[in-house]
Amino acid sequence: MSTTLIDDPSTSAVLTMGDRGRIVIPQAMREAADLKPGDKLILFRDDDGIRLMSRDELEAKMWSRLVRPEVSLVDELIADRRAEARRDLEEQ
């Protein structure tokens, strides 16, 4: 399996997949991403292509989509309850 680095070796690389489907992540990229032997990686396909992320990166990305610091969950819950109370009063 050969790798030809392009641009900055810590951010991009051209990889050749071996006959058993294996690829090698170049050392510069492993070091930049702080990947160690035995680390769990997640491989998935989306509209942009195939992506490889560490479990920590994927977890952080998921939390960033779920938790919006600009929105207080308490304030959101109170607003929902007040709107529900108004609807209940209007139905009576």
N, C-alpha and C positions, 0 to 999 in steps of 0.2 A: 504494500500500500504506500503510495507516494503522496506527499503533500507539497503543494507549491504555494508559498505564501504570497499574498497580494497586499498592497497598501501597507497598513500597520499590522504586523503579525499578532498583535494582542487583540485585534478587533475583527480581522477577516482572514479567511484562508480558502483555498481551493483544495478539496479533499477527493481522493479516489477511493471508492468503495471496493473492498476485496471480494473475492468470489463467494465468501460466506456471509456477506452483508456487513462486514466490519469496517469501521473507519477509525482513524487515529486523530484525536484532538491534539493539535500542535502544542508543544511545551509552553510557548509564550502565551497562548490563549488560556491554557490550564492555569498558569501562574496568575494571569490577569484576573481570572474568574475565581481564583483561590480554590480550584478543584483538586481534591486529593483522591488517591486510590480508595475504592470502596464507597465513594459518595454516590448517593442515589440521584439519578438524572431522569427527567421526564421528557419524552419525545412525543410530539404531537404535530398534527397537520392542521393548518388553518388557511384562510384565504390568501395569506402571504407566502405560503409554502410550508416546509418542514421546519420545526423549531425544536431546540434542545435547551432545557432550562434545569437548573438545580431545583430540588424540592423547596428550598428556602426562597428562591426567586419566585417560583410559582405561587407559593403561599403568600408572599408579600404582595404580589400582583393581585391575587384574589381579594385579600383584605383591603387593598386600596380601592377596589371597585365596590366593596360592601360598606366600608366606613368612609363617610364624607365628613371631614373635620368642620366644614362650614355649616353643617346641619346638626343641630342638637337633637338627639333621639328623644329626649325628654320633652323638648318643645314641640316636636313633631307629634308625639303621642298626645300631649295636652290639646293641641290644635285638632287632632282627629276626634278626640272625645268631645270637645266643645261643638264641633260640626255635627256629630252624631246626636248630641243633646238638642241642638237647634232643630234638626230634622224630626226628632221625637216630639218636640213641642209643636211644630207645624202640623204634624199628623193628628194631633189631638183636637 
